[in-house]
Amino acid sequence: MTTTHNAPVTPADTPADTPVPAPAQRISLPDLAPDFYKAMVGLDRRARQGVDPVLAELVKVHASMINGCAFCIDMHSTDALGNGEQNHRLLSLPAWRETPWFTAKERAALALTESFTLLTQGHVPDAVYNEAAAHFEEAELAQLIALIITINAWNRIGVGTRLSPAAK
């Protein structure tokens, strides 16, 4: 994952121990494109139907990490922890292949998430799709794909409009 930024990470006059404010939000889609935003909320609600809530949040956090969406990483990590997810699993999502704590079904979902999220890096290989199909009933797989597509849309909204998580 490569990102390019033209501005310094922190302004030169910021003390080292001072939190840096989030970038200003560019535009508010809920305010200025309310019908679209309501449709996205409805799409999200329908996309997660039939997907285990813990798995759904793993997928959302993983795609959001790949896409660099701080708002969604924060939201879905919080939701995952609230659903009983373990912190060490969330923190290790970027290295999930190197850990022993994800099930075969979760691994198939994470690999499918990567393939759908990184389409320009090999599309969705048959091996990845077939592995997911081996672990999910067809209707559940369709919902998982819908969930992955939806979180990628949310990530593009979050990154493109500069949504930032609330200060904690």
C-alpha positions as CSV (number, residue, x, y, z in Angstrom):
1,M,0.0,0.0,0.0
2,T,1.6,3.2,-1.1
3,T,0.2,6.7,-0.3
4,T,1.6,9.9,-1.5
5,H,1.3,13.1,0.5
6,N,2.7,16.5,-0.5
7,A,2.5,18.1,3.0
8,P,4.8,17.4,5.9
9,V,3.5,14.9,8.5
10,T,3.3,17.7,11.2
11,P,3.7,21.4,10.9
12,A,7.3,22.5,11.9
13,D,6.0,24.7,14.8
14,T,4.1,21.9,16.5
15,P,5.6,20.7,19.8
16,A,6.5,17.0,19.7
17,D,4.0,16.0,22.5
18,T,1.0,17.9,21.1
19,P,-1.7,16.0,19.3
20,V,-2.0,17.1,15.7
21,P,-5.6,18.1,14.7
22,A,-7.3,16.1,12.0
23,P,-7.4,17.6,8.5
24,A,-10.5,19.6,7.8
25,Q,-13.4,17.7,6.3
26,R,-13.8,18.7,2.7
27,I,-17.5,18.2,2.2
28,S,-20.4,16.7,4.1
29,L,-22.3,14.2,2.0
30,P,-25.1,13.7,4.6
31,D,-25.8,17.4,4.3
32,L,-25.3,18.0,0.6
33,A,-26.2,14.6,-0.9
34,P,-28.7,13.3,1.6
35,D,-30.5,10.9,-0.7
36,F,-27.2,9.3,-1.7
37,Y,-26.1,9.1,1.9
38,K,-29.4,7.5,3.0
39,A,-29.1,5.0,0.2
40,M,-25.5,4.1,1.4
41,V,-26.8,3.6,4.9
42,G,-29.5,1.3,3.6
43,L,-27.0,-0.5,1.4
44,D,-24.8,-1.0,4.4
45,R,-27.7,-2.4,6.5
46,R,-28.7,-4.8,3.7
47,A,-25.1,-5.9,2.9
48,R,-24.3,-7.1,6.4
49,Q,-27.5,-9.2,6.7
50,G,-26.7,-12.9,7.2
51,V,-23.0,-12.2,7.9
52,D,-21.7,-13.1,11.3
53,P,-21.2,-9.7,13.1
54,V,-17.7,-10.5,14.3
55,L,-16.6,-11.6,10.8
56,A,-18.3,-8.5,9.3
57,E,-16.3,-6.2,11.5
58,L,-13.0,-8.1,10.8
59,V,-13.7,-7.6,7.1
60,K,-14.6,-3.9,7.5
61,V,-11.5,-3.2,9.6
62,H,-9.2,-5.1,7.2
63,A,-10.5,-3.3,4.1
64,S,-10.3,0.0,5.9
65,M,-6.7,-0.6,6.9
66,I,-5.8,-1.4,3.3
67,N,-7.6,1.7,2.1
68,G,-6.2,3.9,4.9
69,C,-9.6,5.1,6.1
70,A,-8.9,6.3,9.7
71,F,-12.6,7.1,10.3
72,C,-13.7,3.5,9.4
73,I,-10.8,1.9,11.2
74,D,-11.8,3.7,14.3
75,M,-15.5,3.0,14.0
76,H,-15.3,-0.7,13.1
77,S,-12.5,-1.5,15.5
78,T,-14.7,0.0,18.3
79,D,-17.7,-2.0,17.0
80,A,-15.6,-5.2,16.7
81,L,-14.4,-4.9,20.3
82,G,-18.0,-4.3,21.4
83,N,-19.0,-7.5,19.7
84,G,-16.3,-9.4,21.7
85,E,-13.5,-9.3,19.2
86,Q,-10.0,-9.5,20.7
87,N,-7.6,-6.6,20.5
88,H,-4.6,-8.7,19.4
89,R,-6.6,-10.0,16.4
90,L,-7.5,-6.5,15.3
91,L,-3.9,-5.3,15.6
92,S,-2.6,-8.2,13.6
93,L,-5.0,-7.9,10.7
94,P,-2.2,-6.5,8.4
95,A,-0.2,-9.7,9.1
96,W,-3.1,-12.1,9.4
97,R,-1.3,-14.8,7.3
98,E,1.5,-14.8,9.9
99,T,-0.7,-15.5,12.9
100,P,-2.4,-18.6,14.3
101,W,-5.5,-17.0,15.6
102,F,-7.8,-16.7,12.5
103,T,-10.0,-19.6,11.5
104,A,-9.9,-21.1,7.9
105,K,-13.2,-19.4,7.3
106,E,-12.0,-16.0,8.5
107,R,-8.8,-16.4,6.5
108,A,-10.9,-17.1,3.3
109,A,-12.9,-13.9,4.1
110,L,-9.8,-11.8,4.7
111,A,-8.2,-13.0,1.4
112,L,-11.4,-12.3,-0.5
113,T,-11.5,-8.8,1.1
114,E,-8.0,-8.1,-0.1
115,S,-8.7,-9.3,-3.6
116,F,-11.9,-7.2,-3.9
117,T,-10.2,-4.2,-2.3
118,L,-7.0,-4.4,-4.4
119,L,-8.6,-5.1,-7.8
120,T,-5.7,-3.6,-9.7
121,Q,-3.3,-6.1,-8.1
122,G,-4.5,-9.3,-9.8
123,H,-8.3,-8.9,-9.7
124,V,-10.0,-11.7,-7.8
125,P,-8.1,-14.9,-8.4
126,D,-10.0,-18.1,-8.9
127,A,-8.1,-19.7,-6.0
128,V,-9.1,-16.9,-3.6
129,Y,-12.8,-17.0,-4.7
130,N,-12.9,-20.8,-4.6
131,E,-11.4,-20.9,-1.1
132,A,-14.1,-18.5,0.1
133,A,-16.8,-20.5,-1.8
134,A,-15.6,-23.7,0.1
135,H,-16.2,-22.0,3.5
136,F,-19.4,-20.1,2.8
137,E,-22.9,-21.1,1.6
138,E,-23.7,-19.4,-1.7
139,A,-26.1,-16.9,-0.2
140,E,-23.7,-16.1,2.7
141,L,-20.8,-15.7,0.1
142,A,-23.0,-13.3,-1.8
143,Q,-23.7,-11.2,1.3
144,L,-20.0,-11.2,2.2
145,I,-19.1,-9.9,-1.3
146,A,-21.8,-7.2,-0.8
147,L,-20.3,-6.3,2.5
148,I,-16.8,-6.0,1.0
149,I,-18.1,-3.8,-1.8
150,T,-20.0,-1.6,0.6
151,I,-17.1,-1.0,3.0
152,N,-14.9,-0.1,0.1
153,A,-17.5,2.5,-1.0
154,W,-17.6,3.8,2.6
155,N,-13.8,4.0,2.7
156,R,-13.8,6.1,-0.5
157,I,-16.3,8.4,1.1
158,G,-14.2,8.7,4.3
159,V,-10.9,9.2,2.6
160,G,-12.1,11.4,-0.2
161,T,-14.1,13.7,2.0
162,R,-11.5,13.6,4.8
163,L,-13.7,12.2,7.5
164,S,-11.7,11.9,10.7
165,P,-12.4,9.9,13.9
166,A,-13.5,12.0,16.9
167,A,-10.7,12.9,19.3
168,K,-10.4,10.5,22.3
